Amino acid sequence: MKAWEATVRKTHAARRQASNIFSSSPVANMDEEDEIHAAGEVFHAERYLPNGDYYTGHWLDNFPHGFGKYWWTDGCMYVGDWYRGKTMGKGTFSWPSGANYQGEFKSGYMDGEGIYTGPNGDTYKGSWVMNLKHGHGVKEYTNGDIYDGEWCGGLQEGNGKYQWKDGNCYDGEWKNGMMSGMGKLVWSNGNTFEGLWDDGIPSGHGRFKWADGSFYEGNWSKDAAEQNGDYHPSDDAKDEHKDWSQEQVYEVDLKECEICPLDKVPILPSHKKLAVWRSTKGSSSSASTSDTAPRSRRMSIDGSSFDVSTVEEANLKARDDTSLSSSSPSNSSVEASPIQIPKVVKKQGDIISKGHKNYELMLNLQLGIRHSVGRPGPTPSLDLKPSAFNPKEKVWTRFPPEGSKYTPPHQSCEFKWKDYCPLVFRTLRMLFKVDAAEYMLSMCGNDSLRELSSPGKSGSFFYLSYDDRYMIKTIKKAEVKVILRMLSAYFNHFRQYENTLLTKFFGLHCVRLTGAAQRKVRFIIMGNLFCTNHTIHRRFDLKGSSLGRLTDKPESEIEATTILKDLDLKYFFRLPKTWNEEFRRQIEKDSDFLEQERIMDYSLLVGLHFREPSHLTPVGDGTVEDSYSVADMDKLLSDPSGHQLGIGMQARIEKMERAIETELIGEPTGECYDVVMFFGIIDILQDYDITKKLEHAYKSMHYDPTSISAVDPRQYAKRFHDFILTIFKEDDQ
């Protein structure tokens, strides 16, 4: 292989050999590159690159465009459609290991319908999103097993059927690649189990039935203390199964039903950068300076070029240059951002240290959370009794400074702590896969909380955990009543729709200060939507109303932490097809839920991280590497959170222009930018109470009733739903 590579770089004979390997017709080579082609002209070309890579196919300006074949020196090869230097359309990517993918590509990723054959012979045929199995697909394993069902982020998730080669078969729900939820397993000997599963084993209510008709029904658990049930023998069985126990299923029967491990791909198509070489002979610039040696240029994977001789100069300039200008669409597939992006964005909030007016409140809060989470209690079960949701289900605890039988001594003033529906929130944390120890460490460790500098419009204060994972919001008594009223429906909604965009709530508490203060502070703990390593460059709070929905700040004063509103929005959001369909379904389900619960005034919070060509950095061999697509994409692809609806989603935004400043929707311009998106529905605790009804009545007399925020929940849900689905569109690239 190495000898062949050396020959390719040195001899014409090797060039002919390469052409034969790729079955290509004679095309222009490097010696013929002085032939002049008009800008924008697509022509056939052959490129032998200094690092040993080889390309033959259609060419546009400075990169592959059309049908072409690219061979990397490590043995990887792509044959198929290109769009401005990116694999886009239908093609085949092969690995030196023998693995092969045939199907659709999008922006360098396996994305769409395709067939992947692994080096060991495993085959997957189905839907892909960003190099990962996502949607419906069938996987056939070399050992004879077959899975036919839904996938999410590369793992079996949703409804699916797994058939083992020996005849055993599971048909039911999956989660994170494991049997989880309701499902039925049928063994080849005729025995069956039908019921609840968790992480691949029966957990909860279920029925085990023998082939002779006998069955055992009850609660299943690997913990013998939690096992209980009744045995019902058939007329023929009599006492045949009297010595049977649940351990027989866990220790013997399930050993026959192991799920084949996932295949590991050492390098993904989107990780392969192109080292495309272009001589400037024949160009107008070189013609005017014929006595000067032409400056060589290298191309990055997205088609952006840079002068090798000015790499150091570009690096120095990038340190200070925060103003980014747009690139011409004909020269780059990723345009520069239209906004000024600071290289460093300061963390939000002020650290609450000793002497801060809310320092003691923070200590109370941390002591209370540690007590609530660490307090012994029954093992959470998703099948909660109605009594757990009773608004009167609350626990008061007194925290004297000297400590008590149940509380530690502390340096704050005496206070009382109230937990609302503690079992429900403990179960919600389990449902959200929150580890109790990490939860406590995040908010109650040695690090202080941070307080956002100013309260929200409602007068609520916000606090952030030191690692940004959780946000604590002070709320009013009326909001406590709202969440307790809707808690059962909220819990069931999250059980039914894993991709729901509603805010996640982890705890509802109250601190009652004694002494001179004599006040109650109620607060709720939520997930922070923008907990990410990506800098959020723009934030939008979108409701679908226009009255008062414009930020009174000039463009120059808008910072990365500024919350912009509906009339500040200058973009349409374009999601990949699979995610766009899921998004439209989920927005409808979530807005229906909020309407049924008589909630209004909620909004979709959107955060954008702009991916910039200016982030392209030169590497040792003279090629350009996209710091996001390599380093950050590795993290994104290995982090399952990057494959949840609304969390770290790769997307594009298209600029819009309004004819009238006060209209909500403008016209698309075709000018697009690559972004990473975060979004979710927030502020879901506002009931349509008498205050909001009066606000609606008053504003309706002075303004267009359709433009104001305070409207009936049914009207609000429809307006919100229609507006959001108008600004979110399917990405057609």
N, C-alpha and C positions, 0 to 999 in steps of 0.2 A: 504493500500500500504506500509506504513512504517513498519507495523508488518511483512509483507511478506519479506521485505528487511532484517530485523533483523534475521528472521528465516533462510534466505538463507545463511547468514554469520555464523550461529551457528550449524545447524543441518543437518544430512544426509537426513532426511525426506524431508526437503525443497529442497535439491538437486534433489531428485527424482521428486518432484513437478515441479521444473523448467524444468527438462527433459521432463515431460509430456506436459507442456505448449508449449515448442518449438518442440514437436513431434520428439525428437532426440533419437537415439539408444544409448545404454550404451557406454560411452566413458571414457577415462582416466580422473580422477579428481585430485585434489591437493594432495590427499593422495597417489596417484599412480605416482607422478611426479618424483620419484626417478628412474623410468624406463629411461634408457639411449637411446638417439636417435642420430644417426650420423648427423654431420653437413650437412645441405642441404637436409635432409630427411623431406618430407611432411608427417605428420601423423594426426590422429584425436585426438582432445584434448578437455577438458572441463576446464574452468577457472572461479573460484569464486573469485572476487576481493575484497580487503579490504574495498573499498568504496561502495560496494553493487552492482557494475556492474557484468554482467554475459556474458560469451562467450562460445559457443560450435561450433565446426567445425574444418576445416583443419588448421594445424599449421605448420609453417616453422621457425626454429631457435627460434626467440623471438617474433613472431607476427603472427596474422591471415594471412593465405595465402591459397587461394582456395575458397571453399564454406563454409560459416559460418554465425552464427547468434549472434548479439551483442545486449544486452539489457542494457540501461542506467537507473540509479535510478530515473531520472526525467520522465521516461515513454517512451522516444524515443526508437525506435528499428530499426535495419537494418538486413535484411535477403538477402544474395546474395553473389556475388563474391568479393574476396579480393585479393590485391596484396601487399605483404609486409607491412601490417598494414593499407593500404588505401582501401577505397571502390573503386573498379575498375572492370568494366564489367557491368553485368546486376544484378539488385537487387531491393528491396523494402524498402523504408524508411517510417516509420510511426511516427506520433506525438501523444502525449496524448490527444490533442484536437480532434482527429479523422481524421486529415488531413493525406494524403497518397500520396506517389510518387512511381510509378512503371516504371522502364526504365533503361537507361544507366547511368553509373557513370564513372567519370574519375578523378583520384587523389583526391578523397574525395568530388567532386562536382557533382551535377546533370548536366550531360553534354552528349548530344546526343539526341536520341529520347526517349520521356517519357510522362507519363500521370500523372498529378497532380490533386488531388481532395482536395479542401479546406475544412476547418471545417464547412463552411456554405453550402457546396454542389457544389460550382462552380467547373467546370472541364476544364482543359486545356490539349489538346493532340497535341504534336508537338515537335519542336526542342528546345534544351536548350544549353546554353554555360555558364559555371561557375555559376550555380544555377539560371540563369536568362533566361526567354523566349527569344530566339534569332533565327530568321529564320522563316519558315512558321509554323503556328499553328492555331488551332481552339479552341476557348474558349466558353463554354456554361455556362451561368449564371443561377442561381437558379430561377431568376425572369422570365426566358424565352428568354432573349436576347442571341444573338449569334454573335461572331466576327470570321471571317475566313479571314486570311491574314498574312501579314508579321509583325515580331516583331524585336525590336532591344534594347538590354539592359533592357529587362523586360517591354517595352512599345510598343504599337502599332506604327509601323513606316514602311513606304513603301506603297504598295498597299494593300487595305483590304476592306472587306465588313462587315458592322455592321447591323444586322437585329434586330429591336426591336420587342418585343412580340406583340405589337398592330398593326404590319404590316408596320410601317415606315422602310425605308431602305436607308443607305448611302453606296455608292460604289465609291471609289476613293483613294486619297492619304492621308497618315497620318504622323504625326510628333509628337514625345514626347507624345504619347497617345491621341492626339487630331486630329480632322479632319483638315488637313492643306495641301494646294496645290489644284490641280484640282480634283473636285469630283461632284457627283450627288446625291442629296437627294430626295427620292420619298416618299411622305406622303401617308398614307392609303386612304385618300380622293381623290387621283389622282393628287394633286398639286405636282410640282417638282421645285427644284432649281438646276441649273447646272452652275458651274463657279469656281471662286477662293475662297478658305477658308483659314482662319488664326486663330489658337487657338480655333477652334470649331465653328466659325461664318463666314458668308460670308464677304469677304473683297477683294475688287477689282472688276474686270469685271465679271458680271454674269447675268443669265436670270432666272426669276421666271415665271413659266407657270402654269396657272390654268387648271383644268380638262376640262373646256369648250373650251379650245384652245386659250384663251387670254394670253398675256404674257407681262412682263415688263423686259426691258433690259437696263443695264447701269452700273454705278459705285456704289458699295455697301460699306457702312461704318457705324459704330455706331455713328459717328459724323455727325449730320444732315447737317452741312455746306459742307461736302464732298460728299453728296449723289446727284446723278443726273442720269437721265435715261428717257426712253420713254415708254409710255404705248400703247400697240397695242391690241385693243379689237377684239374679234372674231365677226362674224356676229350674233351669237346667244346671246352674252353677252351684247352688246350695252354699257350702262352706269353702269352695275352691280358692277364694281370694282372702280368706280370713287373716292370713299373716302378711298381707300386702300393706305397704305404707307409702307416703308421698316420696320418701327417699328413693324408692325403686325407680320413680320417674326421673328424679334429679340425678341420681348416681349411675343409672344403667341406661334407661330408655333414651335420654337426651344425648348420651355419649355417641349414639348412632347418628345424631342430627347436627353435626358441626357445619357451620357456614364456611365456605372457602374464603381464604383471605383475599384482600384487594390486591390488584396488580400495582406495582410501583414503576412509574416512568421516570428514568434518571434525568431526562431533559425534555422540556415541552417545546412545541413548535414556536410559541411566542417568545421563548428565551433565545432563539437563534437570531443573532444579529447579522446583518449583511455588511461585508467589507467590500463595497462596490467602488472600484477605481475608475476615475475619469480623467483623461488627459485633456488639457485645454487647447491643444493644437487646433487651429482652424477657427477658433473663436475670434470675435471682433476685438476682444481685449488683448489677446496675444498678438493679433495682427498689428495692433498699434504700438506694441512694444516687442518687436521681433528680435531685438538684440538682448532681450532679457529672458532667462530660462523660465519656462512656464511653471506656474505654481500648481502643484498637484493638489487634488481635492479628494476627500473621502466622504462616503455617504453613510448616514446612520440608518437604522432599520426603518425609520419613518420618512426617509427621503431628504432630511435636512442635511446640508453640507457645511463643511468648514475648511478653511485653509490650514493645512498641516503646519505651515511655517508660522501661523499666528495663534497657535494653541495657547502658548504662555500668555500672550497679550489678552486673549479672550478670557482666560482664567482670572487675570487680575481685574479686568473690567467687570466680570460677573460678581465680584465681591461687593462692589459699591452700586451697581446698576439695579435699581428696583423698578425702573420704568420699562414695561414690556410692550413692544409694538407688534401689531398684527402682521403676519406673513401673508404673501399672496397665495391663494389656493392652488395656483399652478406650480408652486415651488415646494409646498409642504402639505402633507395630509393632516397635520395637526397645527392649527393656527395658534399664534400667541394669544395670551389672554388680553381682553380689552381693559383690564383693570390693573392698577399698580399693586403689586404683591410684595409685601415685606418679606425679607428672608427669615426673620425671626419674629414670632408673635408671642407676646408675653402671656403667661397664664392668667386666666380670669380670676378676679377676686383678691381680697386682702386677707392675709393670714390672721386668724384670731389668736392673738397672744395675750399674755397677762397684762391687764390694764385696759383691754378693749371692753367696751360697754357690755358686750354679750359674751364675755369670757366665761362667767359662771354658768350662763345658760348652756354654753357648749359643753362644759364639764358635766352638767346635769344630763344633757342629752346623751353623751357618750356613756355615762354610768348606766342610764336607763336602757340603752340599746344592748349593752353588754349583759345586763341582767335578763332582758327579754329573750335574747337569742340563746344564752347559756342555761336558762332555767330548764330543768328536766320536764319532759312532757311526753304524751303518747306519740308513738311513731306516726308521722303524717301519712294519711291515705287519701287518694284522690276522690274516694267515695265518702264525702263528708255528710254528716247528718244535718238536717235543716236547723237544728238548735245551734250549730256552730256559727251560723250567719245572723243569729238574733242580735239586734243592736244593743241589747242589754248584756251581751256576752263581753265583759270587760273586767280587767284585773287592776286593782289599785295596789301600789307598793310604796311604803314610806321609807325615805332615805335620810335618816338622821346623820349629822356629821361624824358622830362617834361610831357609827355602824350599828348593825343589828344582826339577828340570827340569820337573815337572808341577804343582807346588803353589806358591802365593805365600808370602812371608814373613808371619809373624803374631806377635801379642803374647801368645799363649797358650802353654801347655806343649806339648811334643811329644805327638802322639797318632796313632793309626792309625784309618783309616776303612774300613768295609766296606759294600759295596753288594750286596744280595741280588737275584738275577735282574734285573739292571738293564734288559735289553731288554724284559722283560715289563712292568715298571712304566713304562718310557718309552712303551710302546704303550698301556697303560691311560690315561696322561695324555692321549695323543692321542685315545683313544676318548671320554674325558670332556671333550674340547674345551678342554683347559687349555693356554694359551699359555706356552711355556717362559720367556720373558722376564718375564711377569707373575708366574709361579710363583716365580721367583727373587727378584723385587723384593718380593713379599709377605712372604717369610720371611727374606731375606738382604739387604734394603735397609739404609738408615741407621737405621731404627726397630728398637727392641729387641722381643724377644718378651715376652709376659706369662705369668706362672706362676699357675695357679689356686692359691688359698690353702691348700688341703688336698688330699692324695691321695685317690683313690677307695678303695672297700672292698678292692680287690685290692692296694692299696699302690702303684699306678701314679701317676705324676705327669703332669699335663697342662700343655701350653704352647699359647698361642694366638698366631697371627701378628698383626701390628699392625692389619691390616684385618679380622680375625675370619674370614677365609675358610678358614683351615686350622687344624687342631688336631693337635698332636704328643703322642703318648702313649708313655710308657716301658712296655715289655712284658717278660715273662719269656721265658727260652729255650724253655720248653714252648710258648708262644704263637707264637714264631717257627716252630717245627716245624709247628704246626697250619696256619698260613697258607701255608707252603711246600708242605705236603701237598695242600691244597685249591686252590692257586693256579690250576691249569689249569681246574678246574671253575668256579671263581669268575670267571675271565676269560670263559669261554664263556657263563656265566649272564648277564653284563652285555651280551655281544654279542646274546644272544637276547631279553632282556627289558629294553628301555630304561627302563621305568617301575619297575624293581626298587627296593625300599625298603632294600636292604642298604647298609651303610656303604661309601662309596667310599674305596679305598686308593690313595694316590699314590706311596708309596715306603716301602721297608723297609731300615733301616740299623742300623749298630752303631758306636759310638765306643769305642775301647779306649785308656784313659788310661795313660800310662807314668809312670815316676817313682814317688813315694811312694804315689800313689793306687792304681795297679795294679787297675783295675776296668773292667768292660765295661758299657756302657749301650746296651741295644737299644731301638729305638723305631720306631714306625710313624706315617706322616703320613696324616691322614684329612681329609675334608671336614667343615666345621662346619655342622651342620644348621640352627643358629640364626643364620647370617650374613644379617641382614636389617635394613632400616631401621625395621621395626616393632618396638616394644618387646614382648618376650615377658613377659607378666604371670604366667603359670602354666606350670610344667613338670612332666610326669608321666613316670615310668619304670614301664612296665606289663609284667608277666610272666604274669599269670593265676594266680598263687599267692597265698596269704593269710598264711602263716606269716612273721612278721617284716616284713610289707609295710605297715606303718603308720609314718608319721613322728612321732617323739616331740617335736613342737613344738606349742604352742597356736596358734590361728589368728592371734593378734596378733603372733606372732614369725615367721610365714611371710613370706618376702621373694620378690621376683620371681625370684631365682636359686636358691631352695630347690627341690630335686628331691623331688617328692611321689611316693607309691607307690600300689599298687593300692587299698588300703583308704582312702586319702585321696581317691580319685576320687569326685566328686559329680555327674558328668554323663554323659549319652550324647552321642556325637558324630554329628551329622547332616550327611551329604555330599549334594551334588546327585546326581541319579539316575545320570548318565553316569559321574561320577567314582566313585560308590559301587560300581557294577558293576565298574569297572576295579580298584578297591581290593580287592574281594573276590577277584577272579582273581589279583591279584599277591600278596596275603598267602598264598594257597594255594600258589602257585609258590615263593615264598621260603621258607616253612616246610618244604615238601617238600625243597628244596635243602639246607637246614640239617640236616634229619633224615638225608638220604643221606650227608652229610659228618660225621655223628656229633657234631654241635654241639648244645649246650644252654646254659641260663642266659642266653640273649639276651633282649632286651626291646624294646618299642616305645617310643621316646622321643617324647613329644608336647609341643609348645609352643603356647600359646594367646595371641593378642593380642585383647583385648576391644575391640569397637567400641562406643563410648558415645554416647548422645544428648547427654551433657554436653560432647562434643567439637564440637557444633554451634555455629558462630560466626556472629554477625550480619554482614551485608555492607551496602554502602552504600544499597541501595534498600529496606532494611528486611526483606528476606527472610532466611532462615537457610540457611547453606551447611554441608554436612557436610564437614569438613576431610579426612576419609578418602575419601569417595566422589568427591570432585573432584580434589584434589591427589594423594593417594596412589593413587587408582584410575588416574589417568593414567599413573603410573609402573608400576603393576601390569600394566596392559593393554599397555604398550609393552615390558615386560620379559618375555621368553619364559619366564624361570624361574618367573614367576607362574602358569604353565599346565602345570606338571609335577606329577605325583602326589606329594603330600606337601610341596610347596613353595609357600607363600603362597596357600593355598586358602581362598576364601570359604566359610564353612560356618556352621552353627548348632549350639549345644550345648543340651541339655535337662537340666534339673536332675533328679537322682534322689534318692530317700530310701530308706535301708536300715532295715528293721525290726530287724535285729540288726547290731551294729557289725562283726562278724567275717565277714559274708557279702559275697561279691564283688559281686554284682549287686543293685541296689535296684529300686524301682518308679519309672517315669517320672511326673513331676508336671505336665507340660504347660507349665512355666515355661521359656522359651527366651531365649537371648542370641545376638547376632550376633558372630562371631569370625573371625579369620584364623588358619588352622592350619598348622603345620609338623610333620611326623612322619617317622620312619624307624627301621629296625631296627639296633640297636647291640649292642656286646659279642658279636661273632660268632666269637670265637677260643677259647672254652672247650670243650675236648674232654671227653667223658665218660670221664675217666681213672680210675685207681685211687683217687685222692683223692676225687673226686666219688662214686664207688661206695661208699666207706666212709662218706662223709657221709650218703648216702641210707640206708644200712643202720642207722646210729646214730640218725638222726632218726626213721626209721620205727618204732623201738621206743618213742618217746616222744610222737610226734604222728601225726595223720592223714597217711598217705603221700601222699594227693592234694593236701595243702595245702603241701607243702615244695617248694622250688625245685629241689633236686638230684634229678632223676628221669631215667630212660632217655630218650634223644633222641626216640624214637618217641612216648612218652607226653607228653614236654615239647612237641613240635610240635603234637600234637592239642589239648592243653590250651590252649596259646598261641593257636592258630588259632581254636578255638571261643570263647575269651574275647574276643578282639579283634573277631570278627565279631558278637558279642553287643552290645558297647558302641558299635560303629559301625553306624549305621542310615541308610537312605535318607531324605532330607528330603522330606516330602510336601507342602511348600508351593511 
